[in-house]
Amino acid sequence: MGLALIASGCTAAGEKDGTVTLVMADGFSAKHPVGKGGSQVFLEYIREHGPAVGLELDYYGAGQLGSQADMLNLVRTRAVDIGYLVPSYLANEVPLTGIGDLPGLAEDTCEASDIIAGTMRPGGFVYENELHARNIQVLWGGLIADLEVITSTQQITTPDDLHGLLIRSAGGISDRVIYGLGAAPVQLPSGDIYEAVARGTVAGLTTSPYVINAYGLVDEIGYSTAGANLGATSFYLTINHEAWEELDEAQQAVLVEASALAHDGTCETLAEANAGATGTLEDAGVVFTPVDDSNRAQWSGALENIRESWVSDLESVGIPAGDALADVEQRLTGGDR
């Protein structure tokens, strides 16, 4: 069904015998922490509770209907109804939506991700100023947070140690962070990361520890910072706005309940994956260099201007980044959500 819909440009959602069927394109494998704790939990809840309100999902696994970079356009045009948006892959198209990637927004990234997602729903600042025009809204989101500098042969103690190095970046705000630390960001597809690190094409990458396991890089890594907290990679499960509006209140409620469970489940699986990966890396002999009182000021100094430069650069081309950041900061400190 889904592939034919993409080819024909037809509306994804279907209705049979009064039951609405939404097409969902996943962007994460079932073994990925987001797939395991988020997508699968979301899917299982709707399969259990959706039929009672006339709601079903036509689910397609990771990559079956397109790449992560394709999802914005597929959901916007309603080739699919539901799909993941990863702002770092589409920084030029949804710059405000990447706001959760900024370093230093909050210490509790699990709670923060849920709060930030609120600004991307109808009535929220990012939704009204960016996502509304793209005909999508956020169901739930998460942050792959606490990013560290993980390298093959160079031990990184302060940002000075990064000067001149090539570091793989996820794109978007991650580029700004790497530039701010004095290194040069290199954007590589996930499938090219292992070879680039193994051959020394890049000195390392900024990522969470579990990603090293996922890419099979344990034997190629020698060093990692611990506590650098270089921002996050945000992701959001989105739905076509028209598809959402066509649902009745009971059907919308099932999606909201499924989204809350998926958010909480993802927080748990990401935390478990990082904890397990850290132990694996330590067992493999990776040296963790702490960011503590002896060097924290140097890291903070290198990162302190990133939010300001993000705001000024976007505002210079007419994008209201300052107001977006103020809205998110107010939400995070207990203001209106």
N, C-alpha and C positions, 0 to 999 in steps of 0.2 A: 504493500500500500504506500509506504512512505516514499520509496524511490520513485514511484510513478507520480506521486504528488509533486516532488521536486522537479521532475522533468516537465510536468504540465503546467506548474504554477498554480494549481488548484488549492483551495482552502483545505487545511489539514484535518480539522475536526470533522467527524462524521456523526450522524445520528441514525439509530436504528431502533425501532420499537420504543421510542421515547428515551433511549439511553444515549448519552453524549460520549463519544470516544475521542479523546485527545491524543495526538501523536507526540511522544516524548523522545528526543534524541539525546542520549547520554554522552558526556564527554570524558568520563572516567571509567576505567575498567572496574569490574566487581572486586578485584583484589586491592585496588587503590584505597587509601583511608577514606577519601571522599565518596568513592563508589560504595564501599562496604558500609560505612556509617551513615551516609547521606542518601545516595540514589536508591540503594536497595531498601532502606527503611521507608523512604518516601513511596516507593513502588509497592511494597508489601502492605502498607497502610491503606493505600487506595484500592488495592485488590481486595482487601478485607472489608472495607467500609464503603467503597464507592458504589457497588451494585445497589445498595439500599436506597441511594439517592439518584440512581440513574447515571452513574459516572464510571467510565472505564479508561484505561490507558493502553495505547498501542505503543509498546516500548521497543526501542532500538538501542543496542549496546554501543559502547564507545567506538566512534569512527565509522559506524555503518552508514550514517547519512551525511557525513561531512566532518571536517576537522574542527577543533576549538575555534579557530579563526573564522570559520564559516558560520558559526551559530547565530551571531547577531543578525546577519542578513536572512538566514533561514527562518528565524522566529519573527523578525520584522515583517517579512513578506508572507508569513503564515504557511510556508512550505512545511514547517512543523509548528506545533502549538507551544511546546515547552523545550527549552534547551539551556545549556550552561553558557554564561558570558564570563570570560576571563579578560578583564580590562587591559592588562598589560600587553596582551596580544593585539589590542585595537586602540592604542593610546591616542591616535590621531582622530578616531571616530567617536570615542566616548571618554574624553579626558577627565571630566568631572567624576565619572563612575569609578575611576581608579583611585579615588581619594583614600580608600582604606589601605592602600599600599604605603602611604606616607609613614616614615618612622616616627615613633614617639607619641602616637595618638592616645594610647591607653596601655596599661599593664595587663589587664584581663582581656586578652584578645578574643576569647570566646564570647563574653558578654558584649564586647565592642562590636563584633561582627553583626550581631543581631540588631544592635542599636543603629549602626550605620546603614543596614539594609532598609530601615524605616524611611530614610530620606530618598529612597529609590522606588517608593510606592506612591500612588496618587496622593497629592497633597504635599509630598516631600519636596525639598528644594531641588535635589538632583533629578528627580522624576520630572518635575515641571519645567526645568531648564535644559534637560538633555534627553531623557529616555522617552518622554511623551512624544516628541517629534519622531522617535524611532519606533513607536507603536509597541513598546514592550514595558513590562513592569516586573519587579523582583518578587519572587515567592519567598526565598530564603537565601542566605549567603554565609560565607565563611572566610576565614583568613588562615592561609598557611604562613604562620608568623614566626617570630624569633629567628629571622634569617641570620646566618653566620657566614663568614668568609672561610671557605674550605678549599685548601690548596694541596697540590701534589708534593712539591719539594721545598717551598718557601714557608718558613714559619712567620706568621703575621702577629706581631705584638702590638704595634700601633699603626695608624694609617700611613705613616711615613714608609713602612715596609711594603706598601702596595704601589708606591709611585712607579709608574712605567710598566706595570704588569697588565696583561690582557686577562680579563675576568669575564666569564660567561654571564650574561644578563638575561633575565626573563623579559626585558623590554619595559617600556613605560617609565614609571617612577624608579624602577630598579636601575635604569641607566643613570638617572640623576644621582642616586646614592653612590654608585661606583665612581662616577666622575668626581663627586664630592670627596671621596676617599683618596683621590689622586691616581686611580687606575683608569684603564680604558675598557669600556663595556663592549662585549662582542655578543651579538644575538645569534643563537644557534638553535635549530630544531632539536627537540628532545632526543631524537634518534641519532644525532651527531655528537652528543655530549661525551659519550664514553671515548670515542676515537680521538676527539679533540684534547681531552685531558691526558689520555694514555700517550699520545704523540707529543705532548707539550705545546700544542697549538695555542692552548690557553693555560694559564698558570693554575686556574681553579674556577670556582663559581660561588655566587652568593645563593644560599639555599638553606633549607631545613635538613637536619641530619638524616631523616628517613629517606629523603630523595637519593642520597648516596647509595643506600641499599637497593632502592627501586631501579637505579640505573646500572647496578652491578659494579660500582666504582670503588668498593671497599679496598681492594688491593692496589688501587692507583692513588689513594689519598694518604698523605702523611700528616697533615696538620689541619686544625680547625680552631677558630676562635670560640669562646664560650661566654655568652652574655653580651655580644655586640649589639644584638637586637636591631638589625638593619632594615626594619620595616616588614612588609608582608607581601604575599601574592594573594590577592583577593579573587573570589569566584562567586558567582551568583546564579542560582537557578531562576530563569526568567520565563514568563508566559506572554504570549501575544495579547495585547490589551483588548482587542476585540473578542478573542476567545474567552478571556476572563469575563467580560461584560455579558456575554451570551449565557453564562452559567447562572443558575438560580442560587439563592442564598445557601441552601443546604449543600449544594455541590461546591460552592466557594468555601464553605466551612470545612469540608473534608480536605480540600487542598491546604487550607491554613493549618489545620491540625497535623496533617502529614508533614508540612514544612517545619513546624516547630519540633517535631520528633527527629526529622532529618538533621536539623541544625544541631540539636543536642547530641545526636549520635555521632555526627562528624567531629564535634569538639572532642569527644571521648576517643575516637579511633585515631585522630591526629596526635593527641597527647600520648596514647599508647605506642603509636608508631615511632614517634620521636624518642621516647624513653627507651624503647627496645633497640633502636638504631644507635643511640649513643653508647649503649653497652656493647653492641657489636663492634663499633668503631674502636672503642677502648681495647677490646679483646684483640683486635687486629693490629694494635700498636699505634693507632693514630694519637698524636699528641694534641691535647686540648689546652689552648692558651687563654687563661681567664681575662676578661675585661673587668677590672676591679679598681679599687681606689688608686692604685699606682698608675693606671693609664686611662681611666674613664674620661678624664677631662679632655684628652686628646681625641678620643672617639666622638665625644659630645660636640666638641668644637668643630670637627669636620662635618658633622651632620646638622648643625643648628640652622644653617641657612637653606636647607633643602626645601622646607615648606614655604619659606618666603620666596624662593626663586620659582617654585611651582606656581604660586599665586601670581607673581609679577609677570611671568612669561605668558600664562594663559590670559590674564587680564589685558595684556598688550595687544591681543587679537580679539578682544571683546567677549571673552568667556568669563563669567562671574565667579572665579575660583575663590576669591576672598570671602564672598558671602556664603559659598558652599562650605568652606572650611569653618567659618563662624557657626553655621548651622550644625555641623557635625560636632564641633566642640561643645556647643550648648547642649546637644543631646547627650553627649558623653558625661557631662557634669550634672545631669539630672534635669535639664530643661525640657521643653516640650518635645515630644517624640511623635 
